[in-house]
Amino acid sequence: MAGVKEREALAGLLRALQAAPASSLDAVLLANVLRENRIASRANWSEIADAIDRGDASKAMIGRLEELARILESERADMHARMHGSHAR
């Protein structure tokens, strides 16, 4: 289970992503990675950040965070493949 500092950092990053992506390098990078993803572009990151702050471990919130993790992992795999000259995953 993530500690308080990790949850606060994630909530802060998601709020920055929603409100002012240019406010931090981390938010800029995350916004660029998520820009082309239809699911991520419709997400209400502030709502998810609020749920993290509340300690909301409901199935719905866990599902949204898992979806974010899947998107980021897919992007990471795609980037890795491009860096190594392959489009296979």
C-alpha positions, 0 to 999 in steps of 0.5 A: 500500500502506498504511503501518505507521501506517495498518495499526496504526490500522485494527487498533486500530479493529477491535479496539476495535470487537470488544472495547469499541466505547464506548472511542473515538468512531471505534469507536462511529461504526463500530459504529453504521454496521455494526450493521444489517449481517448480514455485519458483525455476524458478523465477528471483527474481532480476527481481522482486526486480527491479520491486519493486524498480521501483514501477512497479505495472503491472498486471504481477508483481502483479501476480508474487508477489501473486504467491509467497504469495500463495506458502508461505501461502501453506508452512505455512499451511503445517508446521502448520499442521505438527506441530499439527500432522495433514496433513489436511489443 
